[in-house]
């Protein structure tokens, strides 16, 4: 018989706080995904995202971690994590683009060698 994981309810936890705690990773990823797409298509400048990431981390470290209300703690964590993830999107796009260019250059070199060897 398999026992499900027990539901742990923190002292003074509200239903909204419990929901945020359970879903904060998903929410942060969703926000980062939407913002990342907006950055990649040029709707949001990368420097704005970098400033928001700095502000988000500063907010979480200075206020969010010590907030009495759990909703504020979880929301500030979501904001900080999502902004840090968005900062990584252009970096990841740059790395993927670099690999694509390297692959294309290697393919061109192989094609050139094959054509030069076949002077027929």
C-alpha positions in Angstrom: 0.0 0.0 0.0 1.5 3.3 -1.1 1.0 6.3 1.2 0.7 9.7 -0.4 3.0 12.5 0.8 1.4 14.2 3.8 0.2 17.7 3.3 2.2 20.0 5.5 0.5 23.2 6.5 2.7 25.9 8.0 1.6 27.8 11.0 -0.5 30.8 10.0 -0.5 29.8 6.3 -3.3 31.1 4.1 -4.8 29.2 1.2 -3.4 31.8 -1.2 0.0 31.5 0.3 -0.1 27.8 0.2 -1.1 27.9 -3.5 1.7 30.4 -4.3 4.3 28.2 -2.5 3.1 25.1 -4.4 3.1 26.8 -7.8 5.8 29.5 -7.5 8.3 27.6 -9.7 5.7 27.1 -12.5 4.7 30.8 -12.3 8.3 32.0 -12.5 9.0 29.8 -15.5 5.8 31.0 -17.2 6.6 34.7 -16.6 10.2 34.1 -17.8 9.0 32.4 -20.9 6.6 35.2 -21.9 9.1 37.9 -21.1 11.9 35.9 -22.8 9.9 35.8 -26.0 9.2 39.5 -25.8 12.9 40.1 -25.4 13.8 37.9 -28.4 11.3 39.6 -30.7 12.6 43.0 -29.6 9.5 44.3 -27.6 11.6 44.6 -24.4 15.2 45.8 -24.4 17.7 43.5 -22.7 19.0 46.3 -20.5 15.5 46.8 -19.0 15.4 43.1 -18.2 18.8 43.4 -16.5 17.6 46.3 -14.4 14.5 44.5 -13.4 16.6 41.4 -12.4 18.8 43.6 -10.2 15.7 45.2 -8.7 14.0 41.9 -8.2 16.9 40.3 -6.4 17.4 43.4 -4.3 13.7 43.5 -3.4 13.7 39.8 -2.4 16.9 40.0 -0.4 16.0 43.2 1.5 12.3 42.9 1.9 10.8 39.7 0.6 12.7 37.2 2.7 11.8 39.0 6.0 8.2 39.9 5.1 5.6 38.8 7.6 3.0 38.0 4.9 3.8 34.9 3.1 2.2 36.2 -0.1 4.8 38.9 -0.2 7.6 36.4 0.4 6.4 34.1 -2.4 5.6 36.9 -4.9 9.0 38.6 -4.4 10.7 35.2 -4.9 8.7 34.6 -8.1 9.6 38.1 -9.4 13.3 37.6 -8.6 13.6 34.2 -10.1 11.7 35.0 -13.2 13.7 38.1 -13.9 17.0 36.2 -13.5 15.8 33.5 -15.9 14.8 36.2 -18.4 18.3 37.7 -18.2 19.6 34.2 -19.3 17.4 34.0 -22.4 19.5 36.4 -24.6 22.6 34.7 -23.4 21.2 31.3 -24.3 20.0 32.6 -27.7 23.5 33.9 -28.3 25.1 30.5 -27.5 22.5 28.7 -29.7 23.2 31.2 -32.6 26.9 30.7 -32.2 26.6 26.9 -32.4 24.3 27.3 -35.5 26.9 29.5 -37.2 29.7 27.1 -36.4 27.7 24.2 -37.7 26.9 26.1 -40.9 30.6 27.0 -41.5 31.6 23.4 -40.9 29.0 22.2 -43.4 30.2 24.8 -45.9 33.8 23.7 -45.5 32.8 20.0 -46.0 30.8 20.9 -49.1 33.7 23.0 -50.5 36.2 20.1 -49.9 33.8 17.6 -51.5 33.4 19.9 -54.6 37.1 20.6 -54.9 37.9 16.8 -54.8 35.4 16.1 -57.5 37.0 18.1 -60.4 36.1 15.3 -62.6 
